[in-house]
């Protein structure tokens, strides 16, 4: 404690001063008497002055303190007790920069004769303290983050704040910052990168004195001990932040038994070169290491030798479970191939943070989960997130807080379900396509009935009108539009795999060469058409005309994709390849069976197919073109023809090195035909109805009134006697009434009640030789496989008036010829 100077009281007036004043007063009275010649005036003047002087002396006596009272000195003992702090040197100065109070640490380090800013910090240090004092007097407070002491051992953090009733004092706080512990040990800055590196590895550090008082701690120690990584904890007892359980295990007091057990290592900070020299109490410091249990390769495994982190990474990379590691800040450190596949980043690597893998709505939840598992005790859990690669399918991402695996703090796990998801999507797509195909086939069948009636009615009307009539052109227009509608229904039947195919054993390059000139004309001059064939291609069994339709549809689709961007210039390439069964196995496809295939590839550089379009590409009536520029049946028709031929068709994008789509690619796999190539049967010239002159009696069975009326009128005009029935039951009744009088049965296949095949089987029981002609909008091949009736003929709907007459005539002539041949053989 330092006292202020004592105050001095003003002295009383002396007797000499009174004599001088009396003499002056007498002289003034004499001058006044001689001037006025009146002693009364002079006496009044003397009395007045005497009264004034007496009043002044009386007032002075009353206001002055007693001569023996000394000024009371302020009591600073309470202040000294308040500012006594082991971790800070505190001093109080007045406006004259005089030391009025200081704690023991300040007096110990600087002495009672030194007062801020005049402290032993050298010239530059004193100038810095003087500037700090000026700032504090002007602004109320000021501080210096670091000021080096002349001894080079300690840096000081100094602050000054104005205080007191009249703000006439400065409170100085000087906090020592340990820069080095002992001579020759170098800097141990636990608050810097050194302490953070140890914290990431699960080792918390603190520097203490010999008495166990904390001098410095790492940010990780401060966070786990006090909940705030910015806390210094200087001057606190080290052991107050630890607890020991009944098994002598050490825990952080703040975490309790729910935390991770710690291993305490006391490292004395003594330079080996000075270990035999006496050490003062302030120099006897220790580095305290608190190590989480399980930290280090080999711990917890009974001392088994470990190969290290490199071998651990290699092991994790081979696991089928997706694993990744992050540091405590949430940055990715490692991710195996399974994890990259699971998150859709195969070939591109991991982003900076796990939150970059999920949709925007799930970023906050994942960030909080990683931060929670990366700090404190080792815990585990999971969080449901939606990945950017597949936002419609939530996944469960496992998280576990770990220690000792390098800088890893959080382990992320995610099962690689990409193949299962792909197979699930393929099965769902195949199921959907099958359902759509059945619907399309049913719609096409009903349409064919309607179109049969329209086309047949137009044919009958045209027989009564000649070119030039007012109605002739209108009828022709109706028939042309009906023919276009019939073409659409054929495409629907092709998609639903219910059209009539005439498969042959062919070579794929032959089909390509037939259709190439037409493709070149359709593409124009701006698009280059390139064809390349592989050697030793296997023959395939397919309908050549329908296969040409597939190639045409794919080429036109590629042309439209090129013309929709830029100047319309581009390239379409067509390749044929041979693919053996062993190569199919290597592809690992869940859809493509292992067999030998001849492959047709059509690719373009039109910019590729958007990912959301790929699943819907082969659906009927789905198109990305503008309204009126496409029916959406081109690719669906190609899909149906390929599937009906026993093949497979896939669509994908061609990407560049950066994964950006460059163009689309369609790949058609047709199974190689094994066995001898059958000889082509010579086709007889079709017989027209005019060449059949004997007529005949026809049993016509059709449930659709319009179709039945048109077919009846067409056959009557061709010279036949027709018995028309509306169902299978009526047909059987007609046969029972007429016996074997009918020459041919013309029947629909699908009818309510008794269908056509059931009726024919019943008729054949009594009339086994009667020929049968089925009418249907379904495929002939499918009908022959399902019905299995011998001597059966087929005509596809919609048909014209002339077509049904010619077909009936051809069937009757063939039947009569076969009957005559059989009779000749018997005779």
Protein Blocks (a to p, Z undefined) as FASTA:
>chain_A
ZZdddddddddddfklmmmmmmmmmmmmmmmmmmnopaklmmmmmmmmmmmmmmmmmmmm
mmpccfklccddddfklmmmmmgcfkbccddddfkopafbdcfklmmmnojmbccfbdce
bjklmmmmmmmmmmmmmnopacdfbdcdfklmaccddddddedjkopaccdddddddfbf
behkapadfklmmlmmmmmnopacddddfkopafbdcfklmmmmnopakbnogoiafklm
pccdfkopacdfklommlccddddddddddfklmmpccdfklmccddddddehiaehihp
lopacebjklmmmmmmmpmbdcddddfkopafbdcfklmmmnopghnapafbfklmpcfk
lmmmmmmmmmmmmgcjddddddddddfklmmlccdddddddehiajafbdcddddfklmm
mmmmmmmmmmmmmmmmmmmmmmmmmmmmmmmmmmmmmmmmmmmpcehiaklmmmmmmmmm
mmmmmmmmmmmmmmnopaccddddddfklmmmmmmmmmmmmnommbccdddddehiacdd
ddfklmmmmmmmmmmmmmmmmmmgcjhpacdddddddddfklmmmnopaklccddddddd
dddfehpaafklmmmmmpghiafbdehiaghlmmmmmmmmmmmnopacdddddddfkopa
fbdcddddddddedjddddddddddddfklpmnbpadddddfblklmmmmmmmmmmnopa
cdddfbfklmmmmmmmnommbfbdcddfbdghjafklmmmmmmmmmmmbccddddfbdfk
lmmmmnopghiacddddddfklmmmmmmmmmmmmmmmmmmmmmmmZZ
